[in-house]
Amino acid sequence: VTPSAADGVGEISGLELPAEGDDFMKGDVVAEVRGSQGELEVITPAAGLVTSVNEALKNKPELLLEDPSEEGWLVQIEIQDPSDLEEYA
């Protein structure tokens, strides 16, 4: 989640994260963030398998707003086809 997207959500009131091992296609919603100013759906840029979920966010969701690039990460995905990312290069 980019810092500007995190700012647009406001104070976080809910967070839905996948489980490790969940499989997603490119363009699927991988996480949802609900806040006082709106909702944010996080879309996966590539097909892949969730290898890690930031469990710290379950107890301290404000990390997503305070440090979205470091401690506030949501999930790590093992990408199945790196060519899915070519449009972001």
TIVEXVO-287012 format. One record per atom (N, C-alpha, C, O): residue number from 1; residue in one letter; atom name; x, y, z. Coordinates in pm, 1 decimal, always signed. Layout:
# residues N
   nr  rest  atom         X         Y         Z
  NUM     a    CA         X         Y         Z
...
This chain:
# residues 89
   nr  rest  atom         X         Y         Z
    1     v     N     +85.8    -117.2      +0.0
    1     v    CA      +0.0      +0.0      +0.0
    1     v     C     +90.0    +122.9      +0.0
    1     v     O    +180.6    +135.5     +82.3
    2     t     N     +63.3    +212.5     -93.3
    2     t    CA    +143.5    +334.9     -99.6
    2     t     C    +103.0    +428.1     +14.9
    2     t     O      -9.3    +419.7     +64.7
    3     p     N    +193.4    +516.3     +56.7
    3     p    CA    +157.9    +611.2    +162.3
    3     p     C     +35.4    +696.3    +127.6
    3     p     O     -46.2    +723.7    +215.6
    4     s     N     +20.5    +738.7      +2.4
    4     s    CA     -94.6    +821.4     -34.3
    4     s     C    -224.5    +742.1     -26.9
    4     s     O    -327.4    +796.0     +13.8
    5     a     N    -220.8    +614.3     -65.8
    5     a    CA    -340.8    +530.0     -54.6
    5     a     C    -376.4    +508.5     +91.9
    5     a     O    -493.9    +512.4    +128.3
    6     a     N    -276.5    +486.0    +175.6
    6     a    CA    -300.2    +467.1    +318.7
    6     a     C    -360.6    +593.2    +379.7
    6     a     O    -448.7    +584.2    +465.1
    7     d     N    -314.6    +709.9    +337.3
    7     d    CA    -369.4    +836.3    +388.3
    7     d     C    -516.6    +851.8    +353.8
    7     d     O    -592.5    +909.4    +431.7
    8     g     N    -558.1    +801.3    +238.5
    8     g    CA    -695.9    +815.3    +194.1
    8     g     C    -795.0    +730.5    +270.5
    8     g     O    -915.6    +752.4    +259.7
    9     v     N    -747.3    +634.5    +347.3
    9     v    CA    -835.0    +544.8    +422.9
    9     v     C    -877.5    +606.7    +555.3
    9     v     O    -986.7    +578.6    +604.8
   10     g     N    -793.4    +689.4    +612.2
   10     g    CA    -822.5    +744.6    +744.4
   10     g     C    -785.7    +644.8    +852.1
   10     g     O    -701.8    +557.5    +829.6
   11     e     N    -846.9    +656.2    +968.2
   11     e    CA    -819.3    +564.9   +1079.4
   11     e     C    -873.5    +426.6   +1045.8
   11     e     O    -989.4    +413.5   +1006.5
   12     i     N    -791.7    +324.5   +1060.7
   12     i    CA    -830.3    +188.9   +1022.3
   12     i     C    -930.7    +131.8   +1122.0
   12     i     O    -909.4    +134.4   +1243.3
   13     s     N   -1041.8     +79.6   +1067.0
   13     s    CA   -1144.4     +18.1   +1150.8
   13     s     C   -1154.4    -132.4   +1125.5
   13     s     O   -1218.5    -203.5   +1203.0
   14     g     N   -1092.8    -181.3   +1019.6
   14     g    CA   -1096.1    -324.3    +990.8
   14     g     C    -995.8    -360.4    +884.2
   14     g     O    -958.5    -278.0    +800.8
   15     l     N    -952.7    -484.9    +888.2
   15     l    CA    -850.2    -531.5    +796.3
   15     l     C    -875.7    -679.3    +767.9
   15     l     O    -889.1    -759.4    +860.4
   16     e     N    -882.2    -714.9    +640.2
   16     e    CA    -897.6    -855.1    +602.7
   16     e     C    -774.6    -896.5    +523.3
   16     e     O    -743.3    -839.4    +418.9
   17     l     N    -705.6    -997.5    +575.8
   17     l    CA    -584.0   -1048.1    +512.2
   17     l     C    -605.5   -1193.8    +473.9
   17     l     O    -684.5   -1263.7    +537.4
   18     p     N    -536.0   -1240.1    +370.7
   18     p    CA    -546.3   -1381.1    +333.3
   18     p     C    -467.6   -1468.0    +430.7
   18     p     O    -402.4   -1417.6    +522.2
   19     a     N    -474.6   -1596.4    +410.0
   19     a    CA    -394.8   -1690.9    +488.2
   19     a     C    -272.7   -1732.0    +406.4
   19     a     O    -275.6   -1728.6    +283.4
   20     e     N    -166.1   -1770.7    +475.0
   20     e    CA     -51.1   -1825.6    +404.9
   20     e     C     -97.5   -1946.4    +325.0
   20     e     O    -175.2   -2028.3    +374.2
   21     g     N     -50.0   -1956.9    +202.6
   21     g    CA     -87.8   -2067.5    +116.9
   21     g     C    -202.2   -2035.1     +22.5
   21     g     O    -227.9   -2110.6     -71.3
   22     d     N    -271.8   -1923.4     +45.8
   22     d    CA    -378.4   -1883.3     -46.5
   22     d     C    -318.6   -1851.5    -182.1
   22     d     O    -208.8   -1796.6    -191.5
   23     d     N    -390.7   -1885.9    -285.9
   23     d    CA    -346.2   -1868.4    -423.5
   23     d     C    -431.5   -1761.2    -489.9
   23     d     O    -554.0   -1764.3    -478.6
   24     f     N    -368.9   -1666.8    -558.7
   24     f    CA    -440.1   -1557.4    -623.4
   24     f     C    -400.1   -1545.1    -769.8
   24     f     O    -287.2   -1575.9    -808.1
   25     m     N    -494.3   -1499.8    -849.7
   25     m    CA    -468.3   -1468.4    -989.2
   25     m     C    -435.6   -1319.4    -998.8
   25     m     O    -471.7   -1242.1    -910.0
   26     k     N    -368.7   -1279.5   -1104.2
   26     k    CA    -339.0   -1138.3   -1128.0
   26     k     C    -470.1   -1059.7   -1127.8
   26     k     O    -565.8   -1097.4   -1195.5
   27     g     N    -474.1    -951.0   -1051.6
   27     g    CA    -591.5    -865.6   -1045.6
   27     g     C    -690.7    -900.6    -935.9
   27     g     O    -789.2    -829.2    -916.9
   28     d     N    -666.4   -1010.3    -862.7
   28     d    CA    -754.8   -1047.2    -752.2
   28     d     C    -734.5    -953.6    -633.3
   28     d     O    -626.8    -896.6    -615.8
   29     v     N    -837.9    -938.4    -552.8
   29     v    CA    -827.5    -863.6    -427.3
   29     v     C    -758.3    -954.9    -326.5
   29     v     O    -808.6   -1062.3    -293.7
   30     v     N    -643.0    -911.0    -278.0
   30     v    CA    -564.2    -992.2    -185.2
   30     v     C    -583.3    -946.3     -40.4
   30     v     O    -557.2   -1022.7     +52.6
   31     a     N    -628.5    -822.9     -20.8
   31     a    CA    -652.8    -771.2    +113.8
   31     a     C    -751.8    -654.9    +104.1
   31     a     O    -763.2    -588.6      +1.0
   32     e     N    -822.5    -632.5    +214.4
   32     e    CA    -915.6    -519.2    +222.6
   32     e     C    -886.5    -441.2    +349.4
   32     e     O    -866.0    -498.4    +456.5
   33     v     N    -885.1    -309.2    +335.1
   33     v    CA    -861.7    -220.2    +447.4
   33     v     C    -982.4    -127.5    +458.1
   33     v     O   -1015.4     -55.8    +363.6
   34     r     N   -1047.4    -129.5    +573.5
   34     r    CA   -1160.1     -39.4    +597.9
   34     r     C   -1115.5     +68.8    +695.1
   34     r     O   -1049.4     +41.6    +795.4
   35     g     N   -1153.3    +192.4    +662.7
   35     g    CA   -1113.5    +303.2    +747.9
   35     g     C   -1223.2    +405.2    +763.5
   35     g     O   -1330.3    +392.9    +704.1
   36     s     N   -1196.0    +505.6    +843.4
   36     s    CA   -1294.2    +609.5    +873.5
   36     s     C   -1327.9    +694.4    +751.4
   36     s     O   -1431.9    +760.1    +749.1
   37     q     N   -1240.7    +694.1    +648.9
   37     q    CA   -1264.9    +776.3    +530.2
   37     q     C   -1292.2    +693.1    +405.3
   37     q     O   -1306.4    +748.2    +296.2
   38     g     N   -1299.8    +561.6    +420.3
   38     g    CA   -1327.5    +478.8    +303.8
   38     g     C   -1267.4    +341.2    +314.4
   38     g     O   -1212.8    +301.8    +417.5
   39     e     N   -1278.9    +269.5    +205.5
   39     e    CA   -1229.3    +132.3    +198.0
   39     e     C   -1128.3    +121.5     +84.5
   39     e     O   -1139.9    +189.4     -17.5
   40     l     N   -1030.5     +36.3    +103.6
   40     l    CA    -926.1     +15.6      +4.7
   40     l     C    -914.6    -133.6     -23.1
   40     l     O    -896.0    -213.3     +68.9
   41     e     N    -925.8    -170.7    -149.3
   41     e    CA    -901.5    -308.1    -190.3
   41     e     C    -760.7    -314.2    -248.1
   41     e     O    -725.5    -236.4    -336.8
   42     v     N    -681.9    -405.9    -197.9
   42     v    CA    -544.5    -423.3    -245.0
   42     v     C    -545.3    -535.5    -348.7
   42     v     O    -581.4    -649.5    -319.4
   43     i     N    -504.9    -500.3    -469.1
   43     i    CA    -505.8    -592.2    -581.9
   43     i     C    -365.9    -648.7    -603.3
   43     i     O    -267.3    -575.4    -596.3
   44     t     N    -357.1    -778.2    -629.1
   44     t    CA    -226.7    -838.0    -656.1
   44     t     C    -185.2    -809.1    -801.3
   44     t     O    -264.3    -828.8    -893.5
   45     p     N     -62.5    -763.0    -821.0
   45     p    CA     -16.4    -729.3    -955.8
   45     p     C     +22.6    -851.4   -1039.4
   45     p     O     +49.2    -839.9   -1159.0
   46     a     N     +25.8    -968.8    -974.9
   46     a    CA     +67.4   -1089.9   -1045.5
   46     a     C      +4.2   -1211.5    -978.1
   46     a     O     -29.7   -1207.6    -859.8
   47     a     N     -11.0   -1317.6   -1053.5
   47     a    CA     -59.9   -1443.0    -996.4
   47     a     C     +46.7   -1499.9    -904.1
   47     a     O    +166.2   -1491.0    -932.4
   48     g     N      +2.6   -1558.1    -794.2
   48     g    CA     +99.8   -1617.7    -704.9
   48     g     C     +39.7   -1675.0    -579.2
   48     g     O     -81.9   -1674.6    -560.0
   49     l     N    +126.8   -1724.3    -494.0
   49     l    CA     +92.9   -1791.6    -370.3
   49     l     C    +139.2   -1706.0    -252.8
   49     l     O    +253.4   -1660.1    -250.2
   50     v     N     +51.3   -1684.5    -156.2
   50     v    CA     +87.0   -1607.1     -37.2
   50     v     C    +184.4   -1688.9     +46.5
   50     v     O    +152.5   -1799.2     +90.9
   51     t     N    +303.0   -1633.7     +67.2
   51     t    CA    +405.8   -1703.2    +145.1
   51     t     C    +418.8   -1648.8    +286.1
   51     t     O    +472.2   -1716.2    +374.2
   52     s     N    +370.1   -1526.5    +308.4
   52     s    CA    +380.8   -1466.0    +440.8
   52     s     C    +275.1   -1357.9    +456.0
   52     s     O    +245.2   -1284.1    +362.2
   53     v     N    +219.0   -1350.3    +576.9
   53     v    CA    +119.4   -1248.6    +611.2
   53     v     C    +172.3   -1173.2    +732.2
   53     v     O    +224.0   -1234.1    +825.8
   54     n     N    +159.8   -1041.0    +730.6
   54     n    CA    +209.1    -959.3    +841.6
   54     n     C    +113.4    -971.5    +959.8
   54     n     O     +17.3    -895.5    +971.4
   55     e     N    +140.9   -1066.9   +1046.3
   55     e    CA     +56.3   -1093.9   +1162.6
   55     e     C     +53.1    -975.9   +1260.0
   55     e     O     -43.5    -960.6   +1334.8
   56     a     N    +156.7    -892.7   +1259.9
   56     a    CA    +161.1    -777.5   +1350.6
   56     a     C     +44.5    -682.1   +1325.7
   56     a     O      +1.6    -611.8   +1417.2
   57     l     N      -7.4    -679.2   +1201.6
   57     l    CA    -118.2    -588.7   +1169.6
   57     l     C    -248.1    -628.0   +1238.4
   57     l     O    -335.9    -544.0   +1258.0
   58     k     N    -260.9    -754.9   +1275.0
   58     k    CA    -383.0    -799.2   +1343.3
   58     k     C    -397.1    -733.2   +1480.2
   58     k     O    -508.0    -701.6   +1523.4
   59     n     N    -285.0    -712.5   +1547.9
   59     n    CA    -286.2    -649.9   +1679.7
   59     n     C    -260.4    -499.6   +1674.3
   59     n     O    -297.5    -426.3   +1766.0
   60     k     N    -197.2    -454.6   +1567.2
   60     k    CA    -160.3    -313.9   +1555.7
   60     k     C    -180.3    -267.2   +1411.4
   60     k     O     -82.5    -240.6   +1341.6
   61     p     N    -307.4    -256.8   +1364.8
   61     p    CA    -333.2    -220.7   +1225.5
   61     p     C    -284.9     -81.4   +1187.8
   61     p     O    -266.5     -51.8   +1069.7
   62     e     N    -264.4      +3.4   +1286.4
   62     e    CA    -216.4    +138.8   +1257.0
   62     e     C     -77.0    +139.9   +1195.8
   62     e     O     -35.5    +242.0   +1140.9
   63     l     N      -3.2     +28.7   +1203.8
   63     l    CA    +127.6     +19.9   +1136.8
   63     l     C    +114.0     +45.0    +987.6
   63     l     O    +204.8     +99.0    +924.4
   64     l     N      +1.2      +6.0    +932.2
   64     l    CA     -22.1     +27.3    +789.1
   64     l     C     -18.7    +175.5    +754.7
   64     l     O     +29.7    +213.0    +647.8
   65     l     N     -69.1    +259.5    +843.2
   65     l    CA     -69.7    +404.1    +820.9
   65     l     C     +61.6    +468.5    +862.7
   65     l     O    +110.4    +560.3    +796.7
   66     e     N    +118.1    +420.4    +971.7
   66     e    CA    +240.1    +480.2   +1025.8
   66     e     C    +363.2    +450.3    +940.2
   66     e     O    +450.8    +535.5    +924.9
   67     d     N    +369.5    +329.0    +884.4
   67     d    CA    +489.3    +286.6    +811.4
   67     d     C    +451.4    +186.3    +702.5
   67     d     O    +492.5     +70.4    +708.9
   68     p     N    +372.0    +229.8    +600.7
   68     p    CA    +322.8    +135.3    +500.3
   68     p     C    +431.9     +69.7    +415.7
   68     p     O    +410.0     -37.9    +360.0
   69     s     N    +546.9    +131.6    +405.5
   69     s    CA    +654.1     +76.1    +321.8
   69     s     C    +743.8     -22.8    +394.8
   69     s     O    +814.2    -100.9    +330.9
   70     e     N    +742.3     -20.6    +526.3
   70     e    CA    +831.7    -107.2    +603.4
   70     e     C    +752.2    -200.5    +695.2
   70     e     O    +718.5    -311.9    +655.1
   71     e     N    +721.7    -156.7    +817.7
   71     e    CA    +654.6    -241.9    +915.2
   71     e     C    +507.5    -266.1    +883.0
   71     e     O    +447.4    -359.1    +937.0
   72     g     N    +448.9    -184.6    +796.6
   72     g    CA    +308.0    -196.7    +765.1
   72     g     C    +278.0    -278.1    +640.3
   72     g     O    +168.2    -267.2    +585.7
   73     w     N    +371.7    -359.0    +593.8
   73     w    CA    +346.1    -442.3    +476.2
   73     w     C    +231.9    -539.0    +506.1
   73     w     O    +207.1    -572.2    +622.0
   74     l     N    +163.2    -583.7    +402.5
   74     l    CA     +47.1    -670.6    +419.2
   74     l     C     +81.7    -818.5    +398.3
   74     l     O     +69.5    -899.6    +490.1
   75     v     N    +124.7    -852.1    +276.9
   75     v    CA    +153.3    -991.9    +243.4
   75     v     C    +274.3   -1000.2    +152.1
   75     v     O    +311.1    -903.7     +85.0
   76     q     N    +334.5   -1116.5    +151.3
   76     q    CA    +439.3   -1146.9     +54.4
   76     q     C    +386.3   -1258.8     -33.9
   76     q     O    +327.3   -1355.3     +14.7
   77     i     N    +408.3   -1244.7    -164.7
   77     i    CA    +356.1   -1340.4    -260.8
   77     i     C    +469.7   -1395.5    -346.4
   77     i     O    +553.3   -1320.5    -396.8
   78     e     N    +471.1   -1527.1    -361.8
   78     e    CA    +564.1   -1591.1    -454.8
   78     e     C    +498.7   -1584.8    -592.4
   78     e     O    +397.1   -1649.7    -617.0
   79     i     N    +557.1   -1507.4    -680.1
   79     i    CA    +498.3   -1481.8    -812.1
   79     i     C    +519.5   -1602.5    -903.3
   79     i     O    +630.1   -1655.7    -913.8
   80     q     N    +412.0   -1644.2    -968.4
   80     q    CA    +418.7   -1760.3   -1058.0
   80     q     C    +480.3   -1725.6   -1192.6
   80     q     O    +556.5   -1804.9   -1247.9
   81     d     N    +448.4   -1608.0   -1246.4
   81     d    CA    +497.0   -1570.0   -1379.0
   81     d     C    +547.8   -1425.6   -1374.0
   81     d     O    +467.6   -1332.3   -1374.7
   82     p     N    +679.6   -1406.2   -1368.9
   82     p    CA    +735.6   -1271.6   -1359.6
   82     p     C    +691.4   -1177.1   -1471.2
   82     p     O    +694.8   -1055.3   -1453.9
   83     s     N    +650.1   -1232.0   -1585.1
   83     s    CA    +605.7   -1144.3   -1694.3
   83     s     C    +478.9   -1066.6   -1656.6
   83     s     O    +447.7    -965.4   -1719.3
   84     d     N    +405.8   -1113.1   -1554.7
   84     d    CA    +288.9   -1038.3   -1505.7
   84     d     C    +327.8    -898.0   -1458.5
   84     d     O    +244.6    -807.3   -1456.8
   85     l     N    +452.6    -881.2   -1420.9
   85     l    CA    +498.5    -753.0   -1365.4
   85     l     C    +556.1    -658.1   -1469.8
   85     l     O    +591.7    -545.1   -1436.4
   86     e     N    +566.1    -700.6   -1593.7
   86     e    CA    +630.0    -618.2   -1697.8
   86     e     C    +562.8    -481.6   -1714.3
   86     e     O    +631.2    -383.5   -1743.4
   87     e     N    +433.2    -473.0   -1696.8
   87     e    CA    +363.8    -344.9   -1713.2
   87     e     C    +398.0    -245.3   -1602.3
   87     e     O    +368.9    -126.4   -1615.4
   88     y     N    +459.4    -292.5   -1493.0
   88     y    CA    +496.0    -204.6   -1381.7
   88     y     C    +640.8    -161.0   -1387.2
   88     y     O    +684.7     -80.1   -1305.6
   89     a     N    +715.6    -214.2   -1483.2
   89     a    CA    +859.3    -184.0   -1492.4
   89     a     C    +883.8     -46.9   -1549.4
   89     a     O    +998.9      -5.7   -1563.9
